[in-house]
């Protein structure tokens, strides 16, 4: 695994174990939060920062230095060697260094890093008790940790290699040892000390000053080695670093550790992950060191009952799981405790160390119920915990609420999900302090902690949620989904548009083609879906379909070693580069496989081709020092090894291997038909159906197919289209809301273009996802078409927009009013369908439109494309393309579905002809005449809660707003009281504040005209609206007594039926609050309110069907007369929302926000 050090200081200076750094670092920021985002550094497998690493500094032979430097060094040594009079000779020190730190070449490498520093302030208490001075020479003094090349476990000797673990040395008799001393073989003497046999040299003497100096220092060396072993046993990284001043000491043995164990063995037995990371990361040779039974530390790790945490950690750092001990057992053998406990168990090892066997259980504890996924030990790395605390502070850094973009002053509020929230602010919703404190100490069995999940959100550049589909979170291994479930489960639900209070349901079986039937050969040969959402190619410019999978028997690529990466690559390419797969995707020739190194080349031709077709995934440049840390954190230490991409012969499909997920299949739409997402979907479907048959992929009962990216859980299918919406994009926040309510994730692109992809992929099949997505995109594109066609302009020679004169006349206005809507829709259908006889098609369409209007029946929505070869079931939900092919359908019966009362006047987005008309300028009195002739209500609110007057202001046509005000003033002058009562009941919010061109208020105008009834009513409007808000507030607070009191004191029925700004009456609000008592009271006392529709004509029963209390609420409403067959503007009956709850849940979220705003407003008023 990796540590979490960063350049900004994550450790106190007092904790540093080194005296000085090798190189100067950039000056740290003074303020605590400066550089908080720069937490993603090159994560090395140690706890201390690599920049803090010091070399064991020393001098070499005197002849390699000039005379002046030689004299200076001798002076220093003479001063500091006063503790040991036997070590004043520089050559003696050099020989000792060579013996304990490897051969001459390694000594020279250390010399390049700096000269040996001298420090005699670190002597042991045991040394002070000695009658003679036995501390090592200044060259041997400790100043920090050690650098140098990894050891191969042997020491060079004149007599040949002497294995460090050679047990024969234990039986050397006095004569053999004396012969070694007499021969002056320093290497063999050092091998005795490093193999834990230094006691045999105590009391020995030699006539050679060099050998005698070494013998005098044996006790000091042994003390250093013992301190290393004690620190590894106790888990003190600082003490271990202090004692470990020679690289050889990292694999040295000591009598206190049985069976010739190395410090890495000891740390593994006693469960110290920090020591393991440090030793195995800094000194790779420690992983190859074996005990007296030929077992590595990985053998010991396999016996620990920590769900394989230490085993995975050491394997990831490079230990060989295939290495066998003296009994012929590999480390993998000991992972099966049922078969290996009789041979070697953790309890046996602890007993050998003289420790209590119960310690094997005491050092571990479950982090989650029935724990098979965590490390079963708490994170004890102080640096990591400090980093996590800084991340938490950064996530909750106070700032602008919701980090939302400023909206125009005349804009209307939308759902919280439509606001552009920064990633850190978004994560703050799910990583509350209580959750953070509960999970911050956890680790997965693959050695990942919380930081490994949230590091993408900690980048220096602040990003918006709509720029990252995964909300700044990555899944480093599959176990974190369980270990950090308190954080991830609500986050995943929100990403996939699932109610936070709703439990996950079993993910359905994969189904790309719902209409495929089983036949004699298993499945019917499904033909590709030729489904084009934009035949003209005007609004959809490109499309992409992606599907991801991970093999069942392998961890994610970031956790794999080189051998495992090769295995995954071989398994996948052996199935993909075959005639069978080529046939499945309807191609004739096998494509080409490119390694990732070929893709990352600076002048890579294939990368250019993939980028041009949209099949290139985001790649980080490993040669860029700023991108390398992120590349390593995202892809692992072996990147780009074992990775590549397979490109099909047609060039419209790319299959990436080991790029975050094992398999990522991408297919782009055709260049000349970018809107034909059906063909791309079909090709992906065929590929995945084939691969599902020949491979086994990682799958969860509730989360479906697992992925390293949270947004890909479930079907792991992502549909993306690039849309060019010049009219809708003028109000980006409103467009974002349109996308969000349809479960579409909107990614801002250049100019008027956006990228739209599906949000939900959990809990539904691939075919359902495809249907829902196409329906949503068709609706958005259809709205853009309507906006573009309502502007009837042409360009003059100077490219100025000029209105057609016809529509300035009375006849023209009549034509626009009576035929505008059906003609525009009919011409739109002609443009979409491109029939062979467009005149007959248009005539039939207009005839059907007339019949529909007369009979007030619902047009059956059918998914149909003139070139489509595949039927789409209509009963699931609204169709992708709205047609009127069934023109002879009989009228609905009394018990059949009923359309909303305003369905003839408005489209499915709630917009009337008046909304469209207010988006353009008109001649004087033109708009008023249009309103009078069309009889369209000015109170209608669209999907974004905008009246036609609001649209006028947003479209920068204030004259239209004044015309509407003038229209209202006319009713005041004429004294038409019913008109104003309807305005108030429908929630129209610009009545008493309007004035005429001279600044006269509406009240003054009515009074001047002698309309006292209007004056009296207008004076009561404010009180009525206040009572309505009090009623709704009491409902939100679940205060039934106040509700009864308010409704009994005033005209209860009118107050119950009156709508607020969001188009909701009291029954709507009560249902959204799921307060059964209040719902029952309103439904039984004011039954007429149950037929009141909101801005999209959804009744309280529509709302109830999308909530968790559906059974109780629906029974109350239906008992009191709510109609189950009444349709809203989208043609949906209440039962639709029982299976598709997302729209209603967002309304509930808005109501909750409104309640919080009221509470905050009341607190501020009380404070004032």
N, C-alpha and C positions, 0 to 999 in steps of 0.2 A: 504494500500500500504506500500511500504518499503522506507526507506530513503537510502541514498547512501554513508554513512560514511565509511571510511576505516581507517586502522591503520596509514597510512602515513597521516600527518596532512592536512586536507582539510579545516581547519578554522584557522583564525588568533588567536593568543593567546589573543589578545585584545577583541575578541568577546566571549570568554568563560565566562560563567556565574557562574561557580563553582570555588571554592577556591583551591581545591586539588582533585586529583583522589583517588579512593579507593585503587587502586593497581598500581604499577609501570608498565609503558609500555616500550616496546623495544625502544631503542634510535633511533630517526628518522634519516634517511640518510641526509647527509649534502648537496649533490647535488640535484638540483631540480628534475631531471628526475629519480633519484634512486628509485627503487620500483614502477615505474609507472605502471608496469603490475599488481601489487598486488592490484587491484581495486575491486576485488570480495570478499567482506566480508559478514558476517552475517548481512543481511539488516533488521534492526529493524524499527518498525513503529514510529520513531521519527526523528527529524532533528539533534539533538545532538547525539554524539557518546555515546553508552551505557557505554563505559569505562570511560566517563567523568561524569557519574552519581555520585552524592554524596548523602550520607545519611543525614537525619536530625539527627545530632549527639547530644546525650545528656546523662546525667547520670540517674541512677535510685535511689532507696531508699538508704539512707546512710548506713543502716545495711547490704546491699549487698556488700559493699566495705570494705576493711581493713582500719584501722585507719589512716595509713600514707597517702594513696590515698585520703581518705575522707578529711583530712586536706588540702591537696594540692588543691583539687577541691573547697573547701570552700574558700580558699585564692583567687583563680582565680575568683570565683563568686563575692566575696566581692569587688574585684578590678573593675570588669566590670559591676557590678550592681549599680554603683554610680549614674547612670542616673535615677534609680527608687528605692528609699529607701524602698519602700513597698515590694520588691521582693528579700530580702536577705536570705530568708528561703528556703533551698533546697527542703524540703518536699512540699512547696507550688508550686514550679516549677514542681515537679513531678505530682502533682494532675492536674495542667493545661495541662500538656502533655497528661496525660491519658484521659482527657476530649476531647481534640481536635485531638488526633491521634489514637484513638481506645482504646481497653481494655488493661489489663495488659500483655496479651500474645504478642500483637503487640509491646508494649513498650519494652519487652524483646528481640524481634526480632531486633528492631532497635538498642538495646544496643549491640547486637552481631556485628553489622556493624560498631560500633564506638561510642564514647561519643559525646554528643552534643557540637559542637563548638560554640564559642561565638563571635559575631560580632555586634558591635553597630554603624557601619558607614553607615547604610542604613535606616536612619529614614526619614520619610516623612516631606515635608515642613509644612504640616498641624500640625505635631507633634511639630515642633519648635514654632508654633504660639500659642500653648496651654499654658495656665497659669501654668498648672502642667504637669508633665512628664507622658505620657500615652503610651509610647512605651512598647512593651512586654518585659518580662524578658529575660535575656541572653539565656535561654533555648528556647525562642520563636524567637530569632533572626534568620534572613535568611542567609544561607551560600550557598544555591544551591537548587536543586530540591529534591523531596521527594521520599523515598522508603517505602516499607511496603506492606502488603497484601491488595488486593482489598477490598473496602468496599461493604457492602450490602445495603447501603443507610439508615441505622438506627443507632442510638446511644443508648447504653445500659443505663438503668436507674433502680434505685431501685424500681420504680413504674411500671416497664415493659418497653417495647420498645416504643419509641416516634418517629413516622415517621417524617423525615426531612421536608417533604412537607405537613405536616398536617396543613390545612388551619384554623383549629379551634384555633391554637395558635395566630392568628391575633386578636382574640377577647378577649384575656386574659385581664381581668381588673386588676387594680392595686392590689387588694387584692390577686388574684391568683398568680400574679408574686411575691408579697411579701411572700406568703406562700412557694413558691418554694425556695426563698432566705433563709427564716427562716429554711426550712427543710435541707438546705445544699446540695440539689441535683444538683451537678455540671454538670451532663449529660444533664439535662433538660435546664439548663442555656446555655450550649454549643449549644443545638439544636435550641434555640431561635436565637442565633447569626448566625448559619449556614443557617437558614431558612430566613434570611434577616430581623429579628425582633429585632436586637440588640438595636435599639433606645429605646425600652421599658425598657432597663436596665440602660440607662444613668441616672446618678444622684441617683441611688439606693445605699443603704449601708447595711452592715451586721456586726453583732458582731463577726462573725467568720473571723479570719485573712485570711484563705484560700479563702473564698468566696469574701471577700472584695478585695483581690489581683486580683481575676478574674474580678470583676466588674470594677476595675480601668483600666484594660487592654481591656475592650470591644471596646473602640474607636480604639485602635491599631488593634484589630482583624478586625473590620469593614473596616478600611482603607486598610488592606491587601486584603480583599475580593473585595473591590471596585477596587483596582489596578489590580486584576486578571481579573475582568470584563472589565475594560477599555482596558487592553492589548489585551484581546480576541476580543474586538470591533475594535481596531485600527490595529490589526495584528502584534503586537510586541512580538515576541517569547521571546526575552531577558527580557523584562519587566515582562512578565507572569511568566517566570521561577524565576525571582527575588522575586516576590510577593508570589509565590506558595511554601511556606515553610511548609505547613501542608497538608497532603493528603486530609483531609476533605475539604480544600478550593477548590479543584477541582470540587466539586459538590455544593459548597455554593452558596447562592442566594444573590442578592443585589437589592436595590430599583431602580437603574438606568436601570435594565433589567426587562421589564414588564412580567407579568404572571408567575413569579417565575422561570425564565429561568436560566439555569446553564451556566457556561462559554462555554461549548461545544455548547449549543444552540446559544449563541451569535456569536461565531466564524463561525458557519454554516450560520447564517443569513447574516453576512457581508462578507462572501466569503474568509475566510483565511484558505487555505488548510494546511499550516504548523502548525497552532494552532490545527487544527482538528487531524492531525496525532499525534501530541505530546500528547494531552489530551486523545484521544481514545486509543492510543498505550500504554502510561505509566499508565493510570488510566482507566482500562476497565469499572469500575463502572459508569463512566460518561455517557456511552452509554445507561445505564438503567435509568439514572436520567430523571424525567419527569417534565414538567411545571405544572402550575395550571390547565391545561386542560387535563392532563394525556398524553401529547405528548412528545416523546423522540426527540433527535436531528435528528434522522432519519426521523421523520415526517416532520420536518422543511426542511431537505435536499431534500425531495421528491418534495417540492414546487418550488425549484430553477430550472430555465430553462437552465440548463447546460448539457443537454443530459444525465442526470443521473450520472454525475461525482461524486458529493458528496454522492449521494445515494449508488453508487457502492463502493466508498471508505469506508464508514462506514459499509456497509454490509460485505465487505471483512475483516474489522477489528473485526467483531463479533456482530454488531447490529442485533436486531431481527426484520425483516421486517413484521412479523406477529403480533407484539405487537399492541394492540388497544388502542385508546385514550378514553376519557370519552364519546365520541359520537359513539363509536363502530367501528371507522374506523381504519384500519391498515395503516402502512406507505405506503404500496403498493397502497392503494386507492388514495393517493395524487400524485402519479406519473402520473396519467391520469388527466392532467390539465383541460381538457374540462369538466370533471365531478366534479372536486374538487375545482376549482377556486372560486366558489360561497360559498364554506364552508371555505376554507383557501387557501390563495395565498401568494406568496412571497411579493407582494406589501402590503398586509394587515399587514403582520408581520413587515415590515420595518416602516409602518405608526405607528404601536404600539410602536416602539422604538423611535419615533420622528424623523425618517430619511425621506428624500425625497423618494417618491415611484419610481421616475425615476432611482434611484440607482440600482433597480432590473435589468434594462437593461444596465446601464452604466458599471456595474462591469463585464459584459460579452461581448465578441466579437467573431465573427466567425474566425476560423483559416484557414478554407478551404471553397471554394464556397459551398453554400447550406449545411452548416455545420450541420451534424447529427451525427458526429463521434468524434469530439474533446471535450475537457473539456470546451471549449469556454472561457477559461481564461489562461493567460500566466503563465508559470512556474516562481515562485517567490522565490524558495529556493536557497539561495546563495551557499550553500554547493553542491547542485546538479549541479548548473551551473559551479562551480569551477571544479568539477569532469569531466564534459563534456569538458571543455577547456583542461584539462590534457589529456583526451582521444584523443582529436583532435591533440594535439601536438605529442602524441605518434604515432598516425596513420601516421602523416606526418613527423615522425622523419627522418632526413636525414641519408642516409646510402648508401649501395651498390645499384646501379640502378637496379630496378626490383627484387632485392634480388634473382637473378637467380643463379643457380649452374654453376660452371665453366664447359665449354664445351671443348672437346679436340681441340687442335690447328687446326686439319684438319677437324673439323666438319663444317657443313654448317648451315646457319641461318635458323630458323624456325619461325613460327608465334608467336606473343607475347603470345598467349594463350597456347603455348606449354612450356613456361618457368615456372619453379617452383617458383611462386611468394609467398612471405609471405602473410598471411591474412591481416595484417595491411597495407601493400603496396597495396594489391588488393583493399581494401576498400578506400584507398586514391584516387583512380580513380573516385569514385562516391561521396565521401564526401568532395567536394571542399569547400573552405572557404565561398563562396557565398551561397552554399546550406546549409552548417552548420549553418551560422548565420540566415538563413531563418527559420530553423526548430528546433533549439535548445531550444526555449522557449515553444514549443508545448507540449501538453499532450493529450492523448486519453481519451475518456470518462470513460475508465476503469482504469484511473490514471497511465498510463504508459508513460514515456518520452523516449527520444532518447537513454539514457543509457540502458534502459531495452531491447533495440534491439541489441546493439553492445557489450554488456558486454562479450559474449564468445570470442570475438577477443582480449579482454584485459587481457587474462590470461598471467601468467608470462612466461610460455613456449611458445616460438615463433614457430608457426606451419606454414606449407606450405598449400597453397590453395588445393592441391591435397589430403590433409589429412582431409579436412572438406568440405563436399558437399555443405554446406550452407554458406560458406565463412565467418564464424564467426558471423553470424546474426541469431537471433531467432525472431519469431513473437509471442509476448506475448498476443496479442488479435487481433481480426479481424479488428478492427477499425484503427489500426496503418497503414494498407495498404493504407488507404486514407489520414490519418493525416500526414504521412511522405512519401508521394508518390514521392516527388522530389528526394528523396534518394533511395527509394525501387524500383521504376519502372525501372530505368536503370539497377540496380543491378539484378533484377529478369530477365530482358531481357537477360543480359549477361550470367547468370547462365543457362538459357534455350536456348542459342544459337540463340537468336532473334536479328535482327538488331536494334541498338539503335534508328535509325531514322524511324523505321517501327512501326506503331501503332499496338496495340493488336487487334487481330481479335476475333470474337465470338468463344468461345471454343466449339468444336463440342460435340454432344451428346455422352454419354458413349456407346462404342461398342467394346465388347471383342471379338466377333466372327462375322466378316464381312459377312461371307458366310451363317450365320444362317438366314433362311427364315421364314417369318410369315406363320403360318398355321392355321388350324381350332382352335387349342388350344392356339393360341398366338404365340409361338415360337417353332421352331423345336428343338428336343432334340439333342443338340450338343454333339458329342462324343469328348473325349479328344484328344488333339493333341499330337501324339507320335512323337515328333521331336527332334532328337538327333544331336547336333552340333559336337560331337566327339565320334563316336562309339568305338574307341579304348580306350578312357579314358586316353589317354597319355597327352593331352594338357589341358584339362579341368578337374579340380580336385574336384570342388564343385560348387553348384549354389544355389541362393536364389531369391525368388520373394516376394516383399512386396507391400502392398496396404494400404493406410491410409484413414480414414474418420472421420468427426466430425458431431455430431448431430446438427440439425438445430436450436433447441430451447435453446441450452446451449452454454455458453462461453467455451473457452479452459480450460482444467483442472486446470491450474495454478490460474485461477480466481474464481474457485468454492469453496463454503463452504462445510462443511461435509455433510450436507443434500443433496446438489446438486450432490456431488460426489457419494453418495449412489444412487440417482435417476438414474444417467447415468449408473452406474454399474448394477443396477437392470434392466433397460430397455434393455441393450445390452445382458446380460446373459439370459434374458427371451426369446430372439430371437435366441441365439446361441445354448443354451443347450436344443435343441428340436429335435424330430425325423425328422422334416421337413428340418432343416438345415443339419442334419447328412446325410440325403438322398441326399441333393443338392450337397454335397461334395463327394458323392459316398462312404460313409462309412456306417457301419451297427450298430455301438454302439456309444452312446453319450460319449464324452470325459470327462475330469476332470478339474475342476476350482481350481486354487491355488491363495490365496491372496498374495499380495506383501510382506507381513511380512514373509510368508513361503519361498518365493524366497530369501529374504535377510538374512535368517538364515545362520549362519557361516558354518554349515554342511548340507546345503540344497541339498538333492539328486536330486530334480527336476531341480535345477539350473545347476547341473553338466550335466544332460541329455540334457537340452536345449543348453548348451554351446557346447556339443559334436556334436549336429546336426546343429549348426549354427543358431538356433532360439532364442538365448538369445540376447536381446537388451542391449546396454551399460547401466549399472546401477551404481549409486554412493552409496558409503557406508555412511549411515547417522550416523554411530558410529565413523567415522573418522572425527576428528575436522577440518581437511584440506579439506575434501570433502563435509562436511555438508553445508557450505555457497553456494557452487555451486548447490548442490542438492535442496536447498530451492529456489534459484533463478530460477532454471530450472523447478521445479515441484510444487512449492508453499509451504505454511506453513503447510499444512496438510499431506504432503507426509510422509509415504507411504499409508495413510488411503484411502480407497475407490478405491484401485487399485488391479489388479491381472492379471492372464494369464490363458486362456483356452487352454488346450492341447488336440488335437484330439486323438482318440483311436489308430490310426495308428502311431502317434508320429511324423509325418512329417509336421504338421501345428500347429502354435501357434497364438493365438489371444490375444494381449495385450490390456488391458482396462485402460484408463485414464493415459497412459504413454506418456506425452506430447500432444498426440492427443487422442481423445476419443477411437478410434479404430485403431489398427495396426495389420493387418493380414499378417503373414509370412508363407511361404511354401518353404521347401528345396527340392532339387532334390534328387533322389535316390542314395544311396551310391554306388551301383554297376553300375549306369548309371549317373554319375555326369553331363554329358553334355546334358542330356535329359530335357532341360528347358521347352519343350512343355507341359509335364505332370504337372509340378509345376505351370506353367502359367494357364493351364486349371482349376486346382483346385482352384486357387485364383479367376479366372473368375467366376466359378460357385458360389463360396461363395459370391462374391460381387453382382452378379446379383440377388441372393436371398435376400440379405440384402437391396439392393436398392428397392426391391419390398415391403418390410415390414417396412422400416424405411425411414425417410426423413433426408438427410444430407445437411450440409452447402455448398452452391454452388454459384459461381460468374459467371456472364455473360461472362466476359473476362478471368478470371483466373481459371475457372473450379472449382474443389473441393478445398476447402481451408484447409490449414494445418499450424501448428506452424513452419514447416520447409520450407523455401523458395523453396528448390529444389523439394519438393513434390507437389507444386501447379499444377493445371491442372488435369491430370489423377490420380495424387497421386500414381502412379505405379513406382516401382523401380525394375529393373532386374539387378542382379549382378552375375557374374561368376568369379571364381578364375582360372586364366590361368597360366600355367607353360610354359614359353617361353625362353628356354635357349639360343637361338640364337639371337632373337630380343632384349632380355633384356641386351645384352652386350652394347648396345647403348641406355641407358634409355631415354635420351632426344629425340632421334629420334623415339623411340617407343611411347613416350608420344605424339609426333606430329602425328604419325599414328593414335592414338586413338582420338585425338582432332578433326582432320579433319573429323572423322566419328561420331562426337557427342558422343564420349565415354569418360567418366571420368575415369582416371586411378589412382588407389590408390596403392602406392608402398607397396609390401609385402616382405616377407623374400626371400633372394636368387634371383632366376630367376622368381619368381612368382609375379603376379600382380592381383589386383581385378579390374574388368572392369564393370562399370555400365552406364546406359543411362543418358545423361545430359538433354535432352529436354523432357518435358512432358506437355507443354502448347501448345495448338493449333493443336493437333492431337489426334486421338482416340487411345484407348488401343491397338487395333489390328494393326494400323499403327506403333505405337511405337514398338510393338513386332517384326514386320517385319523389320523395320529399324535396330533394335538392333541385330537381328539374322544375317542380312546381314553383318553388320559391324564386328561382332565376327567371322563369317565364313571367311571373307576376311583376318582378322588378323591371324587366325589359319591356313588358307591356305598358307599365306606367311611364317609362321613358318615351315609348312610342307615342302615347297619348299626349304627353307634354310637347313633343316635337311637332305633332300634326295640328295641334290647336293654334299654333302660330302661323297664320296664313299670310305670309309675307313673300315678297320677291325682292331681288336686288337690282338697283339701277346701275348705270354705268360707273358710278362712283362707289359701288358696293354699299350703299346705304339701304337700310330696311325701309320699304315703302308699303303701306297698307293698301290692299286691293280696294278701289273705290266702290265696288259693288256693295261692300258691307257697311258703307257709310249711309246708304239709303234705307228708307223704311222697309222696302222689299227685301233688301239684303239682310237686315236685322231679323226680319221674319223668317227668312230661310235658315239663318244661323240658329235661330231659337228652335224651330220646329224640326229641322232635318239635320242639324249639326251633329248631335250625338249619334244617331243611327248611321249616318253617312260615314262619320269618322271611324266607327267600329267596323262597319261593313268594308270600307276601303282597307282598313288594317288587315282584316281577314283575307281579302283578295291578295294583298301584298305578301302575307305569310304563306297562304296556301298555293298561290300561283296556279289556279285551275285552268283547264284547257279552254273553257268558255267563261271568262271572267264576268261578262254581262249577265249571263244566266245565273251565275253563282251569286252576284250581288243582288239580283232581283229576288232570288230565293231567300237570301239572308234578310233583306228588308221585309219580305213577306212574313218570315218567321218572327222578326222583331216586332212587327205589328201584332201578330197573334199572341205573342208572349205578353205584350203590354195589355192587350184586351182581356186575356184570360187570367192574368196575374199568376201564371204558373211558373214553375222553376225550370230553367233550361238544364238538362242533364249534362254534367261535365264529363267529357270523355277524353282520355289521352289518345290523341290521334295525330298522325303526321301523314301527309299524302304519300310519302315515300317509305313509311315505316312498314316493316314486314312482321312486326311483333306486336300483338295486342297487349294492352296494359289494363289491369283490372281497375274498374272505376269505383268499386265500392270502398276502396281503402281511404281515399280522401279526394280533395279537389283535383281536377285534371291539370296536366302540364300546359296544355294549350286549350283554350276555351273555344269550343265550336258550337254551332247550332245545326248540326246535321239532322237531328231527329225532329223535323219541323211538324210532323203530323201527330205529335204526341197529344193524347187527349187531356182535357183539363183535369187538375187535381181534384179529388173528391173531398168531401168535408172532413174526412179523417186523414187526408194526405198532408204532405208537407206544405207549409205556408211560408211565403216570402215575407221579409220584413216590410213594414208599411212604406218605407222610403226607398225600397230597392230599385224602383223605376227611375228615381231621380239621382241615384248615386252609384258609383262603381264600388268594387270590392275594397278599395282603399278608403272609402268614406267620402270621396271627393265628388261633388256635384258639378254640373255644368258651370255653376257660378264660381267654383274654385278655379276652374281652368280660365274662365273669362277674366277673373281678377288678376291673373298673371300677365295680362297684356293691357295696353292702353286702349281707350275708347273715345269716340266723339262725345260731345256734351249730350247728356241725357241718355246716351246709348246703353249704359249699364243699368240704369233704372228701368228703362223699357224692357231690357232683357229679363230683369227680375219679375216685373209685372206680368210679362207674357208667359214666362216659363213656370211661374208659381213655385219656384224653388225657394225653400226656406233659407233665410240668411243665418239661422242658428245651427245648421249642420256643421259638425266638426269631423275632420278627417282622421286618419289613423294617427296623426301627430297632434291631435286635439286642436287643430287650427280651424277657425271659421274662415269664410271667404274674405272677411275683412283682414284677418291676420295674414292671409296669403298676399293680399294687396301690399301690405307694409313690407313683408319679406321680399317681395318681388320688386321693391322700390317703385311702387305705383300708389303713392299716397292719395292721388286724385280719386282712385277707385274707392278707397276707404271713405273719403269725404262724400262720394256719391251714395254709398250705403247709409252713411249717417243722414244724408239729406232725405233718403227714402224713408227712414224712420221718423224724421221730423215731420214729414207729410202726414203720417198717421196721427202724430200728436196734434197737428193743426186740425185734423178732421175729427178728433175725439174718439178714435176707434180703440176702446179699452180692451177688447178681446185680444187684439194684436199684441199689446204690451204684456198681458197676462201670459200669453204663450211664450213670448220672449223670455220672461222671467222663469217660467217653469222649465224651459229648455236650457237654462243656464247661460243665456247670452249675457256677456259682461260689459257691453258698451252701450248703456242706455242713458243714465242720468248724467254722464260726463260729456255728452256730445253737444256741439254748438253749431250754429249756422256760420256763414261766411263773415258775418258782422260780429261774431263773438257772442251772440245771444244764446243762452242756455235753452235746453228743451223745455224746461219748466216755464221759463219766461214766455217762450213762443206759445205754449198751450194756454197760459194765462191770458196772453194778449188776444188769442182767438176765442176766449171765453169758455175754454174746455176745462172746467173746474174738476170734473171727474178724473181727467188725466193728471191734473196737478196733484190732487189728493193721492192718487195711486202712486205716482212717481215719488212722492214724499215717503211712501211706505215701503218702497222697494228695498232700501238699505236695511230696514228692520227685518224684512222677510229674508233677505240673504244672510243676515247675521243669525237668524233663527235656524236657517238651513245648515249653516256651518256649525252651530251649537249642536244640532241634532246629529250631524255626521261625527262630530267630535265625541259626543256621548256614546255613539255606537262604537267608535274606535277604542274608547276606554272601557267598553263592555259594561256601561252603566245603564241598566234597564230602567231604573227609577227615573233618571233624567230623561230618557227617551220617552217614557210614558207621559211625564210631566210636560215636556215641550210639545208633543203632539196633541195633548188635551187642551192646552191653553190657546192654541191658534187653529187655523183651518188645517186640521191634521192631514186630510187627503192630499191637498195641494202641496203641503210641505213634504209629505212622504213621496210624492211623484216628482218633485222638482229635482233637477239635475245640477250637479256641481260643474266645475271647470273641466273635469274629465268625462263629463257626460253620464255620470253615475248617480242614481237616486239612492235613497236610504236603504232599500232592499239590496242593491248591489254592494254597498259598503258592508252591510251586515253579513252578507254571504262571504265576502272576501275575508272578513274577520272570523268567520266560522263560529259565530256566536249563535247557538241554536235557539236560546230563549228569545233573543231580539228578533231573529228571523221569524220565529213562530208568531211573535206578537205582531210584527208588521204584515206578515202574509195573511194572518187571520183577520186583522182589523182593516187593512187597506189592500184588498185583493187586486185592485186595478194597477197597483204599482208593479205587480209581477209581470205585466206585459210591456213595461217601459224598457226600451232598448238603450244601450249606451251609445257611444260615438260610432260604433260599427253595428248597432242594432242587436247586440248580445243581451239577452234577458238575464235576470238573476239565476235562472235555471241553467243557462249556458255556463255561468260562472261556477255554480255548484258542482257541475259534472267534472270540472278540472281540479277539484280540491280533494284533500285526503278525507274530509268528512262527507263525501258524496252521498253515502247511503242515507244518513240522517237528514241532511239538508234537502236532498231531492224529494224525499218522502214528504217533508213539510210543505215544500213548494207545490208539488203535484197535488197534494191533498187540498190545497187552497186554490187550485185552478190554474197553475202554471201549465203552459202548453208544451208538450214534448216535441211537437212537429214544427214549431216556429223556427225559421231559418234566419241567420244573420246575413249581413251584406256579402259574406264570402260563400253563401249557400250552405252553411254548416248548421245542422241541427245540434241541439245540446249534447246528444250522445257522442258526437265527434270528439268533444273535448275530454271524454272519459279515457280515450286512448291517446290523445294528443294534448297533454296538460301544459305544455311549455308556455303558451300564450297566456293562459289564466294565471299561472304561477308568476309570470312577470307583472301582471296587473296587481297581484297580491304584494309583490315586492314594492311596487310604486306606492301602494296604499300604506305600507309600512314606513316608507320614507316620508310620506306626507304626515304621518302620525309623529314621526321624530321631529320633523320641522315644526309642527305645532307645539310640541313639548319644549323645544329650544326657544321658540318665540315667547312662550309663556314664562320660561325661566328668565329670559332677558327683561321682560316687562316687570316681573316681580323684583328683579335686581334693581331696575331703575326706580 
